[in-house]
C-alpha cells in the first residue's frame, strides 16, 4: 500500500499484514480529485524509510513535462541508493500530454515509460492504463521487471472498469494500484474485496475474470 510519511508513522497498525510503500516526493496541494501538471520534489529519503521500517519506496516521474530531466536524474540516483542499501524501488512513471506524447494513454507511450523506468534502475514500474487496456502487453514486453497499473480516475461504469483491469492482467501486468476507485466507493471495504478477487482470479487462470 502506497502511503505518506505521516500516515505510515501514525497509523501503521491499521495496515495489518500489508507492507507499506513510502512515497518520497510531494507536490502542491490540489482539491477536487484532479492532478494538474506540477513539479514533484523529493521530500524524504531512505533514512526516513528505514526509521519507519519500510523497505519499498516510490517517487513520480512525468514524461514529457518541462521538468522531466531533473525528475529522471533524481530517480536514477534513488535507484542506485536503493541498490546500495537493500531497498526496493517502485518507479511511478507516466506520460503526460505534451509534444512528445500527444496521446499519453497510447500503448507506445506507456511502453516508453516502462522501458525508461527499467533503464533508470527501478525494480517495479507503476504506470497508466493504456487505451486499449490490452495494449499493456507491449509495455510489459519492453522491460524485464513487474509492471503495476494505476487505478485512475473514478469509473462511471464499474463493470467496464473491472473488465479493463481483467484484460490488462491477462496481458501480463503484475497487479493494480487502485486508490480513488477504492476509497472513493460507497463501501471501500467491499470495493477492495472485489478488486482482490478480480486480480487473483485473473492471475490464477490467465483469463478474463470479468
Backbone bond lengths (Angstrom), bond angles and torsions (degrees), N, CA, C in turn:
res aa  C-N    CA-C-N  psi(-1)  N-CA   C-N-CA  omega(-1)  CA-C   N-CA-C  phi
1 X - - - 1.458 - - 1.524 109.38 -
2 X 1.330 117.12 125.57 1.458 122.34 179.10 1.522 108.88 -80.75
3 X 1.330 116.76 129.79 1.465 120.07 -177.17 1.522 110.26 -150.24
4 X 1.319 114.59 163.75 1.459 121.75 178.95 1.531 110.92 -82.60
5 X 1.319 114.88 166.88 1.460 121.11 -179.26 1.532 111.56 -56.62
6 X 1.348 116.28 -51.68 1.459 119.89 -177.30 1.514 113.15 -63.06
7 X 1.345 116.60 -37.19 1.459 120.43 179.66 1.524 111.12 -65.13
8 X 1.324 116.45 -43.76 1.462 119.45 179.70 1.530 110.46 -67.27
9 X 1.324 116.38 -42.74 1.475 119.66 -179.03 1.525 112.10 -62.89
10 X 1.331 117.22 -43.33 1.461 120.83 -170.55 1.524 114.51 -92.87
11 X 1.332 117.13 -21.92 1.468 119.47 -173.94 1.526 112.62 -129.52
12 X 1.316 116.53 30.45 1.469 120.32 -176.39 1.529 111.50 -57.93
13 X 1.317 118.30 -37.98 1.466 120.18 -177.55 1.530 111.97 -63.49
14 X 1.348 116.87 -25.75 1.462 120.33 -178.89 1.535 111.95 -73.39
15 X 1.329 117.43 -13.55 1.461 121.00 179.21 1.525 111.33 -75.28
16 X 1.327 118.07 -18.69 1.454 120.68 -177.13 1.517 110.41 60.94
17 X 1.339 117.31 -134.46 1.464 119.97 -178.99 1.530 113.50 -80.40
18 X 1.339 116.99 -5.59 1.466 120.93 -177.70 1.531 109.74 -72.46
19 X 1.326 117.03 132.50 1.461 121.55 179.66 1.530 109.47 -87.15
20 X 1.325 117.91 122.28 1.473 120.00 -178.47 1.522 112.43 -73.16
21 X 1.316 114.85 153.86 1.466 123.70 174.76 1.524 106.28 -116.41
22 X 1.313 117.66 122.55 1.459 121.18 -176.37 1.524 110.80 -85.80
23 X 1.331 115.71 124.38 1.460 121.69 174.13 1.518 107.84 -82.46
24 X 1.327 116.89 119.30 1.458 121.47 -172.85 1.521 113.83 -87.15
25 X 1.329 118.28 -19.71 1.461 119.78 -174.35 1.522 111.70 -110.65
26 X 1.328 114.97 172.54 1.459 120.27 177.37 1.519 109.27 -152.01
27 X 1.342 114.95 168.46 1.452 121.25 178.62 1.519 108.88 -144.65
28 X 1.320 116.70 -176.62 1.462 120.90 -179.98 1.520 110.06 -65.23
29 X 1.313 116.13 144.54 1.458 121.93 -179.45 1.524 111.04 -69.01
30 X 1.348 116.62 134.69 1.458 122.17 174.25 1.522 108.66 -129.68
31 X 1.315 116.33 154.48 1.454 121.84 179.72 1.528 109.58 -120.92
32 X 1.330 116.11 158.19 1.451 120.13 175.14 1.508 115.18 93.18
33 X 1.339 117.93 7.15 1.455 120.07 175.28 1.512 115.07 79.35
34 X 1.336 118.11 9.66 1.452 120.65 179.14 1.534 109.60 -99.56
35 X 1.335 115.77 153.15 1.456 121.08 -179.28 1.519 109.20 -125.06
36 X 1.341 118.27 83.84 1.463 120.81 -179.83 1.520 111.03 -68.60
37 X 1.317 116.39 165.23 1.458 122.01 179.58 1.525 109.01 -72.36
38 X 1.313 116.62 105.54 1.456 122.39 178.64 1.519 108.77 -139.98
39 X 1.310 116.00 151.81 1.454 120.65 -178.80 1.529 111.33 -72.97
40 X 1.329 116.28 138.90 1.461 122.91 174.38 1.529 107.94 -104.27
41 X 1.324 116.73 135.78 1.460 120.98 -179.40 1.523 109.48 -123.78
42 X 1.315 116.11 149.41 1.453 121.03 179.48 1.521 109.96 -70.52
43 X 1.342 116.28 130.72 1.458 121.24 -178.57 1.526 112.04 -118.93
44 X 1.326 117.66 -27.39 1.459 122.86 -179.22 1.516 108.85 -124.48
45 X 1.326 116.88 168.47 1.453 120.69 -179.19 1.526 110.12 -138.20
46 X 1.325 115.72 -174.94 1.462 119.89 -175.89 1.527 112.53 -68.27
47 X 1.328 117.88 -25.65 1.465 119.53 174.83 1.528 110.08 -63.31
48 X 1.338 116.38 -40.01 1.462 120.59 178.30 1.528 110.50 -65.65
49 X 1.334 116.53 -42.62 1.461 120.26 178.44 1.521 111.05 -62.43
50 X 1.331 116.36 -41.15 1.461 120.49 -179.70 1.524 110.85 -64.79
51 X 1.317 117.09 -39.85 1.458 121.02 179.34 1.531 111.09 -63.53
52 X 1.339 117.04 -33.42 1.461 121.73 178.21 1.528 112.86 -82.18
53 X 1.326 116.78 -7.79 1.456 119.99 -177.22 1.517 113.05 75.94
54 X 1.326 116.28 26.63 1.472 122.11 -179.16 1.525 109.18 -99.28
55 X 1.332 116.54 137.69 1.467 120.62 -178.01 1.529 113.92 -110.67
56 X 1.334 117.14 -5.37 1.462 120.44 178.69 1.521 109.04 -127.33
57 X 1.343 116.15 133.70 1.467 121.47 -179.41 1.517 109.74 -126.41
58 X 1.336 114.88 161.75 1.459 121.37 -174.81 1.516 110.16 -142.80
59 X 1.345 115.58 146.02 1.463 120.63 165.46 1.526 108.66 -141.84
60 X 1.332 116.65 172.14 1.457 122.18 -169.12 1.524 111.27 -119.39
61 X 1.344 115.67 133.54 1.465 122.36 176.50 1.526 108.45 -122.12
62 X 1.329 116.23 132.38 1.462 121.94 174.79 1.529 108.81 -107.18
63 X 1.321 116.75 103.57 1.460 120.68 179.92 1.525 109.56 -71.85
64 X 1.327 116.01 131.44 1.450 120.80 -179.16 1.512 113.37 97.56
65 X 1.337 117.89 -9.85 1.462 121.65 178.99 1.533 109.85 -74.98
66 X 1.321 117.96 156.39 1.470 120.15 179.36 1.524 112.99 -60.14
67 X 1.323 116.68 -25.99 1.470 121.19 -177.05 1.533 111.21 -104.19
68 X 1.322 116.86 24.33 1.472 121.33 -177.35 1.525 112.66 -58.88
69 X 1.327 117.99 -44.95 1.460 120.69 -173.29 1.520 112.20 -60.77
70 X 1.327 117.95 -42.40 1.455 120.62 179.35 1.529 110.42 -65.87
71 X 1.335 117.14 -38.16 1.471 120.44 177.64 1.521 110.38 -64.02
72 X 1.320 117.50 -39.35 1.463 121.02 178.04 1.528 110.40 -65.37
73 X 1.324 116.65 -41.87 1.464 119.84 -179.97 1.531 110.66 -63.16
74 X 1.330 116.69 -46.28 1.462 120.02 179.06 1.527 110.94 -60.36
75 X 1.323 116.02 -39.65 1.459 120.33 -177.82 1.521 111.41 -69.08
76 X 1.322 116.48 -38.33 1.462 120.07 177.78 1.520 111.05 -62.09
77 X 1.326 116.69 -43.83 1.450 120.34 178.67 1.525 111.16 -65.62
78 X 1.336 116.45 -38.69 1.464 119.94 178.44 1.523 110.63 -63.18
79 X 1.322 117.09 -42.31 1.465 120.71 179.19 1.525 111.04 -59.29
80 X 1.319 116.49 -44.74 1.466 120.74 -179.68 1.526 111.39 -64.53
81 X 1.338 116.63 -41.40 1.462 120.22 179.44 1.532 110.96 -66.57
82 X 1.332 116.77 -37.05 1.468 119.82 177.62 1.525 110.85 -62.92
83 X 1.329 116.48 -42.54 1.464 119.99 177.91 1.521 110.88 -61.75
84 X 1.335 116.69 -41.34 1.459 120.92 -176.78 1.523 112.05 -66.90
85 X 1.338 116.23 -29.15 1.464 119.23 -173.66 1.528 113.97 -113.43
86 X 1.324 116.84 5.31 1.458 119.36 174.07 1.515 115.30 80.82
87 X 1.334 117.92 24.36 1.452 121.60 175.57 1.525 110.25 -94.66
88 X 1.320 115.86 157.26 1.463 121.33 171.84 1.521 108.11 -96.24
89 X 1.332 116.19 132.89 1.467 121.29 -178.08 1.525 109.91 -108.62
90 X 1.330 115.84 115.51 1.456 122.82 174.98 1.524 107.80 -100.39
91 X 1.319 117.00 114.61 1.459 122.11 -177.36 1.530 109.58 -97.66
92 X 1.337 116.03 114.36 1.465 120.39 174.38 1.526 106.67 -89.23
93 X 1.322 116.76 109.70 1.453 121.20 -173.01 1.525 109.32 -134.62
94 X 1.336 115.95 121.74 1.458 121.41 -172.88 1.520 110.83 -138.59
95 X 1.328 118.24 135.19 1.459 119.74 172.85 1.531 109.80 -68.03
96 X 1.332 116.14 146.17 1.456 121.38 173.05 1.526 108.08 -119.13
97 X 1.323 116.46 154.94 1.457 120.10 -177.46 1.526 109.86 -59.90
98 X 1.328 115.33 124.21 1.462 121.26 -174.25 1.515 107.92 -165.56
99 X 1.342 116.08 178.25 1.460 120.15 177.40 1.527 110.85 -61.01
100 X 1.327 116.40 -36.22 1.461 120.42 179.73 1.523 111.80 -73.38
101 X 1.340 116.49 -36.09 1.465 121.33 -176.52 1.536 109.65 -128.48
102 X 1.344 117.32 74.38 1.474 119.66 -179.47 1.524 112.85 -62.02
103 X 1.343 116.19 -27.50 1.459 121.38 175.23 1.523 107.14 -123.74
104 X 1.325 118.05 88.22 1.469 120.48 -172.00 1.519 114.79 -65.68
105 X 1.351 118.08 -18.05 1.463 120.34 178.85 1.531 112.62 -89.60
106 X 1.331 117.42 -0.18 1.461 120.29 -178.87 1.530 110.21 -64.29
107 X 1.334 117.93 141.99 1.469 120.13 -178.86 1.524 113.48 -53.34
108 X 1.342 117.72 -38.45 1.468 119.36 -178.53 1.535 111.23 -67.69
109 X 1.335 117.47 -31.87 1.462 120.58 177.08 1.527 110.58 -69.73
110 X 1.323 116.80 -41.24 1.462 120.66 179.10 1.531 110.26 -67.87
111 X 1.329 116.93 -37.38 1.466 120.11 176.88 1.520 110.56 -62.66
112 X 1.334 117.04 -40.07 1.468 120.73 178.27 1.524 110.46 -63.24
113 X 1.331 116.71 -39.07 1.461 120.18 178.92 1.525 110.90 -64.21
114 X 1.311 116.33 -45.76 1.470 120.22 -178.66 1.518 111.49 -63.41
115 X 1.320 116.25 -43.33 1.457 119.88 179.76 1.531 111.15 -64.45
116 X 1.329 116.09 -40.10 1.459 120.51 179.05 1.525 110.86 -61.99
117 X 1.336 116.67 -46.77 1.455 120.12 179.24 1.510 112.82 -60.30
118 X 1.333 116.19 -40.74 1.463 120.33 179.12 1.526 110.61 -64.32
119 X 1.329 117.48 -41.99 1.461 120.47 -178.84 1.529 111.88 -70.35
120 X 1.326 117.17 -27.50 1.461 120.01 175.86 1.525 111.59 -68.10
121 X 1.340 115.95 -26.59 1.464 119.83 179.62 1.507 114.83 118.94
122 X 1.341 117.57 10.98 1.463 120.11 178.93 1.523 110.96 -64.21
123 X 1.326 115.67 151.12 1.470 121.02 174.36 1.526 111.07 -94.92
124 X 1.335 116.12 -25.04 1.469 123.24 178.43 1.523 107.65 -143.46
125 X 1.327 117.10 144.45 1.462 122.74 177.49 1.521 109.94 -110.77
126 X 1.336 116.10 136.56 1.465 121.63 167.38 1.519 106.75 -116.23
127 X 1.335 117.25 127.89 1.453 119.16 -176.29 1.523 111.30 -147.48
128 X 1.322 115.73 -176.95 1.455 123.20 -176.00 1.524 111.57 -78.12
129 X 1.328 116.00 147.62 1.462 121.03 171.04 1.526 108.67 -68.64
130 X 1.342 118.88 121.00 1.464 119.20 178.34 1.521 111.18 -74.01
131 X 1.301 115.58 165.69 1.465 121.96 174.24 1.529 107.41 -121.82
132 X 1.364 117.67 114.33 1.462 127.55 2.29 1.534 112.45 -76.66
133 X 1.357 115.81 161.37 1.457 120.85 -175.45 1.514 114.27 -58.57
134 X 1.337 117.00 -36.46 1.460 119.08 -178.59 1.526 112.28 -69.88
135 X 1.340 116.15 -9.16 1.459 120.09 175.74 1.508 113.08 -65.87
136 X 1.330 117.40 -9.30 1.453 121.08 178.21 1.522 111.36 -65.05
137 X 1.318 117.70 -18.76 1.470 120.18 -179.54 1.525 111.17 -57.64
138 X 1.335 117.66 -37.82 1.464 120.15 179.95 1.518 110.99 -69.56
139 X 1.347 117.25 -32.69 1.457 120.73 178.00 1.523 110.80 -70.46
140 X 1.336 116.23 -41.89 1.462 120.73 177.85 1.527 110.08 -61.42
141 X 1.327 115.78 -39.27 1.463 120.15 179.80 1.523 112.27 -70.55
142 X 1.347 116.86 -20.80 1.462 120.78 -176.20 1.521 112.72 -78.10
143 X 1.323 117.87 -13.84 1.459 120.00 179.58 1.528 109.30 -142.74
144 X 1.316 115.27 161.60 1.468 120.18 -173.88 1.523 111.21 -109.80
145 X 1.332 116.35 33.56 1.463 121.50 178.92 1.527 108.41 -132.53
146 X 1.341 118.56 162.13 1.466 120.32 -179.01 1.527 112.37 -62.34
147 X 1.334 115.68 142.85 1.460 122.54 177.65 1.526 108.48 -118.09
148 X 1.337 115.69 127.29 1.459 122.89 177.85 1.522 107.93 -115.36
149 X 1.332 117.49 136.82 1.450 120.90 -179.29 1.521 111.53 -97.22
150 X 1.331 115.78 140.84 1.458 121.61 173.47 1.526 109.42 -71.04
151 X 1.324 116.13 147.71 1.459 120.24 -177.59 1.511 114.58 -74.35
152 X 1.347 116.77 -23.64 1.453 119.88 176.16 1.520 114.80 80.00
153 X 1.334 114.14 -170.09 1.467 121.85 -177.25 1.523 110.61 -69.26
154 X 1.341 116.90 159.04 1.469 119.86 178.41 1.520 111.99 -53.44
155 X 1.330 115.85 129.53 1.467 121.13 -176.35 1.525 110.74 -82.30
156 X 1.328 115.78 138.44 1.468 120.45 176.57 1.524 111.14 -82.13
157 X 1.324 116.86 -28.05 1.462 122.43 -178.66 1.526 108.30 -121.89
158 X 1.330 116.85 102.69 1.452 121.34 -176.08 1.515 114.03 -61.38
159 X 1.325 117.25 -40.45 1.466 120.19 -179.02 1.522 110.98 -66.64
160 X 1.325 116.32 -42.00 1.464 119.51 178.28 1.525 110.65 -65.70
161 X 1.330 116.97 -36.82 1.459 121.69 178.47 1.529 110.42 -63.78
162 X 1.318 116.64 -48.15 1.462 120.79 178.58 1.523 111.04 -60.98
163 X 1.323 116.82 -39.30 1.465 120.46 -179.48 1.528 111.10 -65.23
164 X 1.333 116.87 -38.38 1.461 119.69 179.67 1.524 110.85 -66.88
165 X 1.331 116.60 -37.65 1.465 120.05 176.88 1.525 110.49 -65.65
166 X 1.318 116.53 -43.43 1.460 120.36 -179.86 1.528 111.07 -61.62
167 X 1.326 117.43 -40.88 1.470 119.95 178.63 1.525 110.87 -64.86
168 X 1.324 116.10 -39.87 1.461 119.01 179.03 1.533 110.82 -66.66
169 X 1.323 117.38 -40.36 1.466 120.96 177.10 1.518 111.07 -62.00
170 X 1.316 115.81 -42.05 1.463 119.92 178.84 1.521 111.67 -67.36
171 X 1.346 116.55 -19.03 1.467 121.16 -179.75 1.517 112.52 -90.51
172 X 1.343 117.84 -0.32 1.460 119.25 170.41 1.499 118.28 119.62
173 X 1.356 119.32 1.52 1.463 117.30 178.91 1.526 110.51 -72.28
174 X 1.337 115.47 159.08 1.460 120.49 -177.66 1.517 112.12 -85.98
175 X 1.333 117.98 -21.40 1.451 120.53 -178.91 1.513 111.32 171.46
176 X 1.326 116.70 -172.25 1.455 122.64 179.06 1.525 109.48 -131.79
177 X 1.327 116.10 147.04 1.463 122.63 176.92 1.518 106.99 -112.42
178 X 1.317 116.72 92.99 1.464 122.09 -172.81 1.520 109.78 -99.57
179 X 1.336 116.06 124.67 1.449 121.56 179.35 1.513 111.64 -113.59
180 X 1.344 116.09 -79.38 1.463 120.97 -173.55 1.526 113.14 -60.68
181 X 1.322 118.04 -33.01 1.461 119.94 179.88 1.526 112.55 -76.56
182 X 1.336 115.95 -7.13 1.470 120.16 175.40 1.521 110.06 -103.13
183 X 1.359 116.69 -63.95 1.467 117.37 -175.80 1.525 112.86 -72.86
184 X 1.336 117.73 -14.35 1.456 120.72 176.77 1.513 113.48 -90.67
185 X 1.339 116.89 -2.16 1.462 121.04 -179.85 1.524 110.48 -75.48
186 X 1.334 115.99 158.71 1.467 119.71 179.10 1.527 111.21 -62.78
187 X 1.343 117.01 -29.97 1.463 122.28 176.28 1.533 107.28 -132.21
188 X 1.338 118.21 88.11 1.462 121.29 -175.70 1.529 113.73 -56.05
189 X 1.342 117.96 -40.17 1.462 120.52 -178.77 1.525 110.62 -63.70
190 X 1.315 116.46 -43.60 1.460 120.77 178.97 1.528 111.02 -64.77
191 X 1.350 116.15 -39.18 1.465 119.94 178.25 1.519 110.77 -62.95
192 X 1.335 117.58 -42.88 1.454 120.90 179.53 1.520 111.43 -64.17
193 X 1.312 117.51 -39.84 1.461 120.51 177.40 1.527 110.67 -62.19
194 X 1.331 116.02 -40.23 1.468 120.18 178.96 1.521 111.00 -64.01
195 X 1.327 116.80 -44.18 1.458 119.96 -179.31 1.533 111.31 -67.01
196 X 1.321 117.22 -38.39 1.469 119.96 177.77 1.526 110.97 -62.95
197 X 1.337 116.75 -43.88 1.465 119.80 177.96 1.512 110.67 -61.56
198 X 1.325 116.69 -40.64 1.458 121.41 -179.32 1.524 111.36 -63.03
199 X 1.333 116.53 -48.05 1.463 120.98 -178.35 1.518 111.02 -63.54
200 X 1.323 117.59 -49.18 1.460 120.47 -175.26 1.527 111.82 -70.25
201 X 1.330 117.36 -36.44 1.468 119.91 178.14 1.511 110.88 -64.92
202 X 1.339 117.17 -42.44 1.458 120.47 -178.86 1.520 110.96 -69.08
203 X 1.329 117.78 -40.71 1.463 120.57 -179.85 1.520 111.44 -66.91
204 X 1.325 117.07 -34.16 1.471 120.33 -178.71 1.528 112.05 -74.28
205 X 1.338 116.77 -36.68 1.463 119.76 -176.00 1.518 113.74 -97.19
206 X 1.370 115.17 -23.89 1.445 118.65 -175.47 1.518 112.90 72.29
207 X 1.339 115.80 14.37 1.456 120.93 -177.52 1.515 110.44 -123.09
208 X 1.324 115.88 169.54 1.445 122.66 177.39 1.519 109.21 -67.67
209 X 1.350 116.41 118.13 1.460 120.06 -176.03 1.524 112.43 -94.08
210 X 1.321 117.82 -5.51 1.470 119.59 -177.02 1.511 111.42 -98.36
